Amino acid sequence: MKVLASLTNRIFLASAALAVVTVALAVYLVSASVTRETETGVSRDLVESAALVDQQRTALGRQYVLLARLVADLPRLKSAMDTQDPVTVAQLIDDYQRQLQLEADLLLITDRRGARLAGPSDIPSPSSLPTIAQGLAGHEGTAFWLDRRGIMQVVTVPVYVDRVEPEVFGTLTAGFLLDDQRAEQLKRATGSDIAFAMNGRIVAATLPSDVRGRLAGMPAGTGVSYIRLGSEDYAVTGLPLRLQDGASDARTPSVLVLRSVTSQLRGLRTINVALLTTAVLAIVLATVLSYAVSRSMTRPLGTITATMREVAATGDLTRKIDLPGPSWWQDEDAQLVAATFNNLTESVARVQRETAQRDRLLALGRLSTIVAHEVRNPLMIIKGALRSMRPGVAESEQREAVSDIDEQVGRLNRIVHDVLDFARPLQFDFAATDLGRLCSEAATAVQASEPEGPSITTRTSQIEIVTDAERLRAALINLLANARQAVIARRRHAETEGERLAPAADDVVIATSARGARAHISISDRGGGIPAEHMAQIFEPYFTTKRSGTGLGLPIARNIIEGLGGTIAIRAGGAGTIVDVDLPLRPVASARPQSDS
């Protein structure tokens, strides 16, 4: 490592490395930002294209409804249909198509019994079709038909005379195809690939036939998703093709709109090449400048820098700067810097020793006082109970004494457990879990520990979250227990005032909801609330207003929730208190083992 032995080389390499990292990071961030914006633009354009496709298809459907009504109301058509002569009706329909410039893919005329008078012969029994039956009954009908060429959207209108007491002569059905040709027209209008699906298969599309099968299972109306077709990645969104009445069912056809993400990202190559070229030039220039600066450094400065680096790396404040060479040859400025650094390290070391000693004494004194105070009362109760264990004391008093001892030993164990749980570092084990079920389990555990207390109402939903379920459950149990105790305290206070508070379903409520990439838990109670002067201290360790509390419950809960990457806030809510817990659905970088004091 002779290269790094020279301070000049170290400064040169450090400056060059800094330039490389900085420029590379800038290039990466710019490229990532442009790529992200491109993908976002693709998704946005895709949604707009889907809306445009649906608008054009809906407008075309309305046009066919109006044209069908217009043609069905023409007297010549009614007269021709009254003759029941298919040739006459067919000739008249051909004339109407030429005069009105109709480009209908389907034009079907039936008589009053549903028999075909004019139209395609591949419909064997028109009267059995739902829209024809509606038209014969005097009502308009719209529907989708699955055709060998694609999806046929049709409208059937009755042909009748005398609006007061209408006499139906038959029906007129007009329709247009959603086929490969229509898909190509929509592609030219939107710039996106189009596919029409019905009954679980793709019936028409602008994509090659060998990749259409991959789209058959794509759901409609679920936002933008991604799929790989052949050698390209596509963003795809789907919309159900609803009729004018808005009705839809499992057989409702849908349109899938696709846009190639791969082709969009190809356009970024020019930008990336320009960025890379600029980065290389910037790195070369920074390297040359850093080398020029590093050459101007002197040996004394190199010695000082090496010593400072060693002290910073090891934390050894006993290390002193010893400039090489005779004193008369050393630079005055270098001597001043060395002497100042030596004095500084001695002062810092002395302050560190004094501060560490003072902190240890303060922490030991505070912890000793709190633990001694919390332990004293249970010990006094145990001592008094032991006196009842002497010979000659009634058996009932002895049992009561044993119960008191057991209760106080449990209290001592809880004090020690809370102190240790607060002091030790938190280790998290992340896994996927159902947040709604976890909240329900926490509520059940709290109610089981004290069945006589107020009930807990759960208003949860299934929310998939990656977290440490055991740690989060422990925090929720603590918060729910506090909420129940607040309600119990309020009831007891009311009883001392001569009132009686009836139990209510919303005495304690835990609810969950999802907000984007985060989950929200709300715990509300109808207790007495928290005094305003205590709100700023509720998360301080060892602060408590309960006679049997350790003051570590809320700090431990906050440590867990913040360690999981979330936040906790407590606010007044009507008659009681509301605790708001916000958690990420997936672990974040800040969610790591931690220790708070």
TIPA-205722 format. One record per residue (C-alpha): z negated, y, x; residue number from 1. Coordinates in nm, 2 decimals, padded with zeros to 4 digits. Layout:
# residues N
       zz       yy       xx   pos
        Z        Y        X   NUM
...
This chain:
# residues 597
       zz       yy       xx   pos
    00.00    00.00    00.00     1
    00.08    00.24    00.29     2
    00.29    00.45    00.05     3
   -00.02    00.53   -00.16     4
   -00.23    00.60    00.15     5
   -00.07    00.95    00.18     6
   -00.19    01.22   -00.06     7
    00.15    01.37   -00.05     8
    00.30    01.04   -00.18     9
    00.03    01.00   -00.44    10
    00.09    01.35   -00.58    11
    00.47    01.29   -00.57    12
    00.44    00.95   -00.75    13
    00.19    01.08   -01.00    14
    00.41    01.38   -01.09    15
    00.72    01.16   -01.11    16
    00.54    00.91   -01.33    17
    00.41    01.19   -01.55    18
    00.77    01.33   -01.59    19
    00.90    00.98   -01.67    20
    00.63    00.90   -01.93    21
    00.65    01.25   -02.09    22
    01.03    01.25   -02.12    23
    01.05    00.89   -02.22    24
    00.79    00.95   -02.49    25
    00.98    01.25   -02.61    26
    01.30    01.06   -02.63    27
    01.13    00.77   -02.81    28
    00.97    01.00   -03.06    29
    01.29    01.19   -03.13    30
    01.49    00.87   -03.17    31
    01.23    00.71   -03.39    32
    01.21    01.02   -03.60    33
    01.58    01.04   -03.65    34
    01.60    00.66   -03.73    35
    01.32    00.70   -03.98    36
    01.48    01.00   -04.14    37
    01.81    00.81   -04.16    38
    01.64    00.51   -04.33    39
    01.47    00.74   -04.57    40
    01.80    00.92   -04.64    41
    01.96    00.58   -04.71    42
    01.69    00.49   -04.96    43
    01.71    00.83   -05.13    44
    02.09    00.81   -05.15    45
    02.07    00.46   -05.28    46
    01.84    00.56   -05.57    47
    02.08    00.85   -05.65    48
    02.38    00.62   -05.64    49
    02.21    00.38   -05.88    50
    02.13    00.66   -06.12    51
    02.49    00.78   -06.10    52
    02.63    00.43   -06.17    53
    02.40    00.40   -06.47    54
    02.50    00.74   -06.59    55
    02.87    00.67   -06.57    56
    02.83    00.33   -06.74    57
    02.62    00.49   -07.02    58
    02.87    00.77   -07.07    59
    03.16    00.52   -07.09    60
    02.96    00.33   -07.35    61
    02.91    00.64   -07.56    62
    03.28    00.72   -07.53    63
    03.37    00.37   -07.66    64
    03.12    00.41   -07.95    65
    03.28    00.74   -08.05    66
    03.64    00.60   -08.02    67
    03.55    00.29   -08.22    68
    03.40    00.51   -08.50    69
    03.71    00.73   -08.50    70
    03.96    00.45   -08.51    71
    03.76    00.26   -08.77    72
    03.76    00.56   -09.00    73
    04.14    00.61   -08.99    74
    04.31    00.55   -09.34    75
    04.61    00.37   -09.19    76
    04.38    00.11   -09.03    77
    04.20    00.05   -09.35    78
    04.53    00.01   -09.54    79
    04.66   -00.23   -09.28    80
    04.34   -00.43   -09.29    81
    04.35   -00.44   -09.66    82
    04.69   -00.63   -09.64    83
    04.51   -00.91   -09.44    84
    04.84   -00.94   -09.24    85
    04.76   -01.00   -08.86    86
    05.10   -00.88   -08.75    87
    05.07   -00.54   -08.93    88
    04.72   -00.49   -08.80    89
    04.82   -00.58   -08.44    90
    05.12   -00.34   -08.44    91
    04.90   -00.06   -08.57    92
    04.64   -00.13   -08.30    93
    04.91   -00.12   -08.03    94
    05.02    00.22   -08.17    95
    04.66    00.36   -08.16    96
    04.61    00.24   -07.80    97
    04.93    00.43   -07.70    98
    04.85    00.74   -07.90    99
    04.48    00.77   -07.80   100
    04.54    00.64   -07.45   101
    04.28    00.38   -07.49   102
    04.22    00.16   -07.19   103
    03.99   -00.09   -07.36   104
    03.95   -00.43   -07.20   105
    03.88   -00.57   -07.55   106
    04.00   -00.46   -07.89   107
    03.92   -00.70   -08.17   108
    03.98   -00.66   -08.55   109
    03.83   -00.90   -08.80   110
    03.87   -00.92   -09.18   111
    03.58   -00.91   -09.43   112
    03.51   -01.29   -09.36   113
    03.50   -01.24   -08.98   114
    03.84   -01.40   -08.92   115
    04.05   -01.25   -08.64   116
    04.33   -01.01   -08.75   117
    04.41   -00.87   -08.41   118
    04.27   -00.92   -08.06   119
    04.24   -01.18   -07.79   120
    04.28   -01.54   -07.90   121
    04.01   -01.67   -07.65   122
    03.73   -01.58   -07.90   123
    03.73   -01.89   -08.12   124
    03.49   -01.78   -08.39   125
    03.43   -01.40   -08.40   126
    03.21   -01.43   -08.71   127
    02.95   -01.62   -08.51   128
    02.90   -01.33   -08.27   129
    02.59   -01.11   -08.33   130
    02.77   -00.78   -08.32   131
    03.05   -00.90   -08.56   132
    02.78   -01.02   -08.80   133
    02.61   -00.68   -08.79   134
    02.94   -00.51   -08.85   135
    03.02   -00.73   -09.16   136
    02.67   -00.64   -09.28   137
    02.76   -00.27   -09.26   138
    02.58   -00.19   -08.93   139
    02.70   -00.09   -08.59   140
    02.61   -00.33   -08.31   141
    02.62   -00.31   -07.93   142
    02.59   -00.60   -07.68   143
    02.68   -00.75   -07.35   144
    02.92   -01.05   -07.34   145
    02.96   -01.27   -07.03   146
    03.33   -01.29   -06.96   147
    03.51   -01.50   -06.70   148
    03.61   -01.17   -06.53   149
    03.27   -01.00   -06.54   150
    03.03   -00.85   -06.80   151
    03.18   -00.71   -07.12   152
    03.00   -00.42   -07.29   153
    03.11   -00.41   -07.65   154
    03.05   -00.20   -07.96   155
    03.13   -00.33   -08.32   156
    03.16   -00.09   -08.61   157
    03.23   -00.17   -08.97   158
    03.55   -00.06   -09.14   159
    03.47    00.04   -09.49   160
    03.55    00.29   -09.77   161
    03.33    00.48   -10.01   162
    03.02    00.59   -09.83   163
    02.81    00.59   -10.14   164
    02.88    00.23   -10.22   165
    03.07    00.11   -09.91   166
    03.31   -00.18   -09.93   167
    03.35   -00.34   -09.59   168
    03.71   -00.44   -09.51   169
    03.62   -00.59   -09.17   170
    03.51   -00.49   -08.83   171
    03.65   -00.32   -08.52   172
    03.51   -00.42   -08.18   173
    03.59   -00.23   -07.86   174
    03.47   -00.31   -07.51   175
    03.51   -00.25   -07.14   176
    03.46   -00.48   -06.85   177
    03.21   -00.45   -06.56   178
    03.43   -00.64   -06.32   179
    03.54   -00.63   -05.96   180
    03.78   -00.34   -06.03   181
    03.51   -00.14   -06.20   182
    03.28   -00.21   -05.91   183
    03.54   -00.08   -05.67   184
    03.58    00.24   -05.87   185
    03.20    00.30   -05.87   186
    03.19    00.23   -05.49   187
    03.45    00.50   -05.43   188
    03.24    00.74   -05.65   189
    02.90    00.66   -05.49   190
    02.98    00.54   -05.14   191
    02.77    00.23   -05.20   192
    02.85   -00.14   -05.26   193
    02.81   -00.25   -05.63   194
    02.72   -00.59   -05.78   195
    02.68   -00.68   -06.15   196
    02.45   -00.97   -06.23   197
    02.38   -01.16   -06.55   198
    02.20   -01.48   -06.64   199
    02.07   -01.51   -06.28   200
    02.41   -01.49   -06.10   201
    02.65   -01.23   -05.96   202
    02.96   -01.20   -06.18   203
    03.13   -00.91   -06.01   204
    03.08   -00.72   -05.69   205
    03.25   -00.53   -05.41   206
    03.11   -00.77   -05.15   207
    03.28   -01.08   -05.02   208
    03.23   -01.39   -05.23   209
    03.06   -01.58   -04.95   210
    02.75   -01.35   -04.95   211
    02.72   -01.28   -05.33   212
    02.50   -01.58   -05.38   213
    02.22   -01.42   -05.16   214
    02.20   -01.14   -05.42   215
    02.15   -01.37   -05.73   216
    01.77   -01.36   -05.72   217
    01.73   -00.99   -05.65   218
    01.51   -00.83   -05.92   219
    01.60   -00.51   -06.10   220
    01.38   -00.21   -06.14   221
    01.15   -00.28   -05.84   222
    01.24    00.00   -05.61   223
    01.43   -00.03   -05.28   224
    01.42   -00.36   -05.08   225
    01.61   -00.49   -04.78   226
    01.82   -00.80   -04.73   227
    02.05   -00.93   -04.46   228
    02.40   -01.02   -04.56   229
    02.61   -01.16   -04.28   230
    02.56   -00.96   -03.97   231
    02.44   -00.64   -04.14   232
    02.11   -00.53   -04.30   233
    02.14   -00.37   -04.65   234
    01.91   -00.16   -04.85   235
    01.93   -00.26   -05.22   236
    01.80   -00.14   -05.55   237
    01.86   -00.27   -05.90   238
    01.87   -00.12   -06.25   239
    01.87   -00.31   -06.58   240
    02.18   -00.23   -06.79   241
    02.02   -00.12   -07.12   242
    02.21   -00.04   -07.43   243
    02.17    00.28   -07.63   244
    01.86    00.16   -07.81   245
    01.70    00.09   -07.48   246
    01.61   -00.27   -07.56   247
    01.62   -00.53   -07.29   248
    01.51   -00.89   -07.23   249
    01.54   -01.17   -06.97   250
    01.91   -01.19   -07.04   251
    01.97   -00.82   -06.99   252
    02.24   -00.77   -06.71   253
    02.17   -00.55   -06.42   254
    02.36   -00.36   -06.15   255
    02.27   -00.39   -05.78   256
    02.35   -00.09   -05.56   257
    02.36   -00.17   -05.18   258
    02.41    00.04   -04.87   259
    02.44   -00.09   -04.52   260
    02.16    00.04   -04.30   261
    02.33   -00.11   -03.99   262
    02.64    00.10   -04.03   263
    02.43    00.41   -04.09   264
    02.23    00.35   -03.77   265
    02.55    00.30   -03.56   266
    02.61    00.68   -03.59   267
    02.29    00.74   -03.40   268
    02.43    00.59   -03.08   269
    02.59    00.92   -02.98   270
    02.26    01.10   -03.03   271
    02.07    00.83   -02.83   272
    02.32    00.85   -02.54   273
    02.29    01.23   -02.53   274
    01.91    01.20   -02.54   275
    01.91    00.94   -02.26   276
    02.14    01.15   -02.04   277
    01.92    01.46   -02.09   278
    01.61    01.25   -02.01   279
    01.76    01.12   -01.69   280
    01.85    01.47   -01.57   281
    01.51    01.60   -01.66   282
    01.34    01.31   -01.47   283
    01.55    01.37   -01.16   284
    01.48    01.75   -01.16   285
    01.10    01.69   -01.22   286
    01.10    01.43   -00.94   287
    01.26    01.67   -00.69   288
    01.03    01.95   -00.78   289
    00.72    01.73   -00.76   290
    00.82    01.60   -00.42   291
    00.87    01.96   -00.29   292
    00.52    02.06   -00.42   293
    00.36    01.75   -00.28   294
    00.50    01.81    00.07   295
    00.31    02.14    00.08   296
   -00.04    01.97    00.05   297
   -00.26    01.96    00.36   298
   -00.47    01.67    00.50   299
   -00.81    01.83    00.40   300
   -00.70    01.87    00.05   301
   -00.59    01.51    00.05   302
   -00.93    01.40    00.17   303
   -01.10    01.61   -00.10   304
   -00.87    01.48   -00.37   305
   -00.93    01.12   -00.26   306
   -01.30    01.16   -00.27   307
   -01.29    01.32   -00.61   308
   -01.07    01.04   -00.74   309
   -01.31    00.78   -00.61   310
   -01.61    00.96   -00.77   311
   -01.43    00.99   -01.10   312
   -01.33    00.62   -01.09   313
   -01.66    00.47   -00.99   314
   -01.91    00.73   -01.12   315
   -02.09    00.72   -00.79   316
   -02.23    01.07   -00.75   317
   -02.38    00.99   -00.40   318
   -02.03    00.99   -00.25   319
   -01.98    01.30   -00.03   320
   -01.68    01.47    00.11   321
   -01.66    01.44    00.49   322
   -01.36    01.63    00.62   323
   -01.19    01.47    00.92   324
   -01.17    01.64    01.26   325
   -01.39    01.88    01.44   326
   -01.56    02.16    01.24   327
   -01.39    02.44    01.43   328
   -01.05    02.29    01.33   329
   -01.13    02.26    00.96   330
   -01.00    02.52    00.71   331
   -01.26    02.75    00.56   332
   -01.13    02.71    00.21   333
   -01.14    02.33    00.24   334
   -01.50    02.35    00.38   335
   -01.60    02.57    00.09   336
   -01.45    02.33   -00.17   337
   -01.61    02.03    00.00   338
   -01.96    02.19    00.01   339
   -01.93    02.31   -00.35   340
   -01.83    01.96   -00.47   341
   -02.12    01.80   -00.27   342
   -02.37    02.04   -00.43   343
   -02.22    01.99   -00.77   344
   -02.24    01.61   -00.76   345
   -02.60    01.63   -00.65   346
   -02.68    01.86   -00.94   347
   -02.49    01.65   -01.19   348
   -02.67    01.33   -01.07   349
   -03.01    01.50   -01.10   350
   -02.93    01.63   -01.46   351
   -02.80    01.28   -01.56   352
   -03.12    01.12   -01.44   353
   -03.34    01.37   -01.62   354
   -03.13    01.35   -01.94   355
   -03.12    00.97   -01.95   356
   -03.50    00.96   -01.91   357
   -03.56    01.22   -02.18   358
   -03.32    01.05   -02.42   359
   -03.49    00.71   -02.37   360
   -03.83    00.86   -02.43   361
   -03.71    01.04   -02.74   362
   -03.54    00.74   -02.88   363
   -03.83    00.52   -02.80   364
   -04.08    00.76   -02.95   365
   -03.88    00.81   -03.27   366
   -03.81    00.44   -03.32   367
   -04.17    00.35   -03.24   368
   -04.30    00.60   -03.49   369
   -04.07    00.48   -03.77   370
   -04.12    00.11   -03.70   371
   -04.49    00.16   -03.67   372
   -04.50    00.35   -03.99   373
   -04.29    00.10   -04.18   374
   -04.48   -00.20   -04.03   375
   -04.83   -00.06   -04.09   376
   -04.83   -00.08   -04.47   377
   -04.72   -00.44   -04.49   378
   -04.97   -00.54   -04.22   379
   -05.25   -00.37   -04.41   380
   -05.16   -00.55   -04.73   381
   -05.14   -00.88   -04.54   382
   -05.48   -00.81   -04.39   383
   -05.63   -00.74   -04.73   384
   -05.47   -01.05   -04.87   385
   -05.61   -01.27   -04.60   386
   -05.96   -01.17   -04.70   387
   -05.89   -01.32   -05.04   388
   -05.82   -01.65   -04.86   389
   -06.18   -01.70   -04.77   390
   -06.37   -02.00   -04.91   391
   -06.52   -01.94   -05.25   392
   -06.24   -01.71   -05.37   393
   -06.09   -01.81   -05.70   394
   -05.77   -02.01   -05.68   395
   -05.57   -01.76   -05.89   396
   -05.67   -01.48   -05.64   397
   -05.56   -01.70   -05.35   398
   -05.22   -01.76   -05.51   399
   -05.19   -01.39   -05.57   400
   -05.28   -01.33   -05.20   401
   -05.02   -01.58   -05.08   402
   -04.76   -01.41   -05.30   403
   -04.85   -01.07   -05.15   404
   -04.83   -01.21   -04.80   405
   -04.49   -01.37   -04.87   406
   -04.37   -01.04   -05.02   407
   -04.49   -00.83   -04.73   408
   -04.35   -01.08   -04.47   409
   -04.01   -01.05   -04.65   410
   -04.05   -00.67   -04.63   411
   -04.12   -00.69   -04.25   412
   -03.82   -00.91   -04.21   413
   -03.60   -00.67   -04.40   414
   -03.73   -00.38   -04.18   415
   -03.65   -00.57   -03.86   416
   -03.31   -00.69   -04.00   417
   -03.21   -00.33   -04.09   418
   -03.31   -00.19   -03.75   419
   -03.12   -00.47   -03.57   420
   -02.82   -00.44   -03.80   421
   -02.81   -00.07   -03.74   422
   -02.85   -00.09   -03.37   423
   -02.61   -00.37   -03.28   424
   -02.23   -00.31   -03.24   425
   -02.03   -00.41   -03.55   426
   -01.78   -00.69   -03.51   427
   -01.50   -00.72   -03.77   428
   -01.31   -01.02   -03.88   429
   -01.00   -00.90   -04.08   430
   -00.83   -01.12   -04.34   431
   -00.65   -01.07   -04.67   432
   -00.87   -01.06   -04.98   433
   -00.86   -00.95   -05.34   434
   -01.06   -00.63   -05.36   435
   -01.12   -00.67   -05.74   436
   -01.27   -01.01   -05.69   437
   -01.48   -00.90   -05.40   438
   -01.63   -00.61   -05.61   439
   -01.70   -00.85   -05.89   440
   -01.88   -01.09   -05.65   441
   -02.09   -00.81   -05.51   442
   -02.19   -00.70   -05.86   443
   -02.28   -01.06   -05.95   444
   -02.49   -01.10   -05.64   445
   -02.69   -00.77   -05.71   446
   -02.76   -00.87   -06.07   447
   -02.87   -01.22   -05.97   448
   -03.12   -01.07   -05.72   449
   -03.29   -00.88   -06.01   450
   -03.18   -01.01   -06.35   451
   -03.41   -00.77   -06.54   452
   -03.24   -00.46   -06.41   453
   -02.95   -00.27   -06.57   454
   -02.62   -00.45   -06.60   455
   -02.32   -00.36   -06.39   456
   -01.99   -00.30   -06.56   457
   -01.68   -00.39   -06.35   458
   -01.35   -00.22   -06.41   459
   -01.15   -00.38   -06.13   460
   -00.79   -00.49   -06.09   461
   -00.62   -00.73   -05.84   462
   -00.56   -00.53   -05.52   463
   -00.45   -00.72   -05.21   464
   -00.63   -00.57   -04.90   465
   -00.67   -00.67   -04.54   466
   -01.03   -00.61   -04.44   467
   -01.36   -00.78   -04.34   468
   -01.47   -00.92   -04.67   469
   -01.82   -01.01   -04.57   470
   -01.90   -00.67   -04.41   471
   -01.75   -00.48   -04.71   472
   -01.94   -00.70   -04.96   473
   -02.26   -00.62   -04.78   474
   -02.19   -00.25   -04.80   475
   -02.11   -00.27   -05.17   476
   -02.42   -00.47   -05.25   477
   -02.63   -00.20   -05.08   478
   -02.46    00.07   -05.28   479
   -02.48   -00.12   -05.61   480
   -02.85   -00.19   -05.55   481
   -02.92    00.18   -05.49   482
   -02.74    00.26   -05.81   483
   -02.94    00.01   -06.01   484
   -03.27    00.14   -05.85   485
   -03.17    00.49   -05.95   486
   -03.13    00.39   -06.31   487
   -03.46    00.19   -06.31   488
   -03.64    00.50   -06.16   489
   -03.50    00.72   -06.43   490
   -03.61    00.48   -06.71   491
   -03.96    00.47   -06.56   492
   -03.98    00.84   -06.54   493
   -03.87    00.87   -06.90   494
   -04.14    00.63   -07.01   495
   -04.40    00.84   -06.84   496
   -04.27    01.13   -07.05   497
   -04.31    00.93   -07.37   498
   -03.93    00.86   -07.40   499
   -03.73    00.54   -07.40   500
   -03.38    00.52   -07.26   501
   -03.18    00.25   -07.42   502
   -02.96    00.04   -07.18   503
   -02.59    00.15   -07.18   504
   -02.27   -00.02   -07.07   505
   -02.21    00.26   -06.82   506
   -02.55    00.26   -06.66   507
   -02.38    00.13   -06.34   508
   -02.00    00.10   -06.32   509
   -01.79   -00.02   -06.03   510
   -01.41    00.05   -06.05   511
   -01.11    00.00   -05.83   512
   -00.77    00.16   -05.80   513
   -00.48    00.17   -05.56   514
   -00.34    00.50   -05.43   515
   -00.03    00.46   -05.22   516
   -00.13    00.27   -04.90   517
   -00.50    00.30   -04.97   518
   -00.75    00.15   -05.21   519
   -01.03    00.34   -05.39   520
   -01.37    00.21   -05.50   521
   -01.59    00.42   -05.73   522
   -01.95    00.33   -05.80   523
   -02.12    00.55   -06.07   524
   -02.46    00.54   -06.22   525
   -02.67    00.71   -06.48   526
   -02.97    00.76   -06.26   527
   -03.16    01.07   -06.19   528
   -02.92    01.19   -05.93   529
   -02.98    01.32   -05.58   530
   -03.15    01.66   -05.53   531
   -02.92    01.91   -05.37   532
   -03.15    01.97   -05.08   533
   -03.12    01.60   -04.99   534
   -02.74    01.57   -05.00   535
   -02.70    01.68   -04.64   536
   -02.95    01.42   -04.51   537
   -02.86    01.10   -04.71   538
   -02.66    00.95   -04.43   539
   -02.91    01.03   -04.15   540
   -03.08    00.73   -04.01   541
   -03.44    00.66   -04.13   542
   -03.42    00.93   -04.40   543
   -03.54    00.79   -04.73   544
   -03.73    00.90   -05.05   545
   -03.83    00.54   -05.14   546
   -04.17    00.42   -05.06   547
   -04.04    00.08   -04.95   548
   -03.71    00.20   -04.80   549
   -03.62    00.19   -04.43   550
   -03.37    00.48   -04.45   551
   -03.10    00.26   -04.29   552
   -02.91    00.13   -04.60   553
   -02.67    00.42   -04.64   554
   -02.61    00.47   -04.26   555
   -02.53    00.10   -04.23   556
   -02.30    00.11   -04.53   557
   -02.12    00.42   -04.38   558
   -02.09    00.25   -04.04   559
   -01.92   -00.06   -04.20   560
   -01.68    00.15   -04.41   561
   -01.59    00.39   -04.14   562
   -01.55    00.09   -03.90   563
   -01.30   -00.06   -04.15   564
   -01.10    00.26   -04.13   565
   -01.23    00.41   -04.46   566
   -01.44    00.70   -04.58   567
   -01.74    00.73   -04.80   568
   -01.86    01.03   -05.00   569
   -02.14    01.08   -05.25   570
   -02.13    01.35   -05.52   571
   -02.30    01.44   -05.84   572
   -02.14    01.29   -06.15   573
   -02.28    01.40   -06.49   574
   -02.61    01.24   -06.54   575
   -02.62    01.05   -06.22   576
   -02.43    00.99   -05.89   577
   -02.08    00.88   -05.79   578
   -02.00    00.71   -05.46   579
   -01.63    00.73   -05.36   580
   -01.51    00.47   -05.11   581
   -01.16    00.50   -04.97   582
   -01.01    00.21   -04.77   583
   -00.67    00.14   -04.62   584
   -00.48   -00.16   -04.76   585
   -00.40   -00.27   -04.41   586
   -00.61   -00.22   -04.09   587
   -00.56    00.10   -03.90   588
   -00.60    00.17   -03.53   589
   -00.94    00.32   -03.58   590
   -01.08    00.01   -03.75   591
   -01.24   -00.16   -03.46   592
   -01.58   -00.28   -03.35   593
   -01.82    00.00   -03.32   594
   -02.18    00.10   -03.28   595
   -02.34    00.40   -03.43   596
   -02.68    00.54   -03.35   597
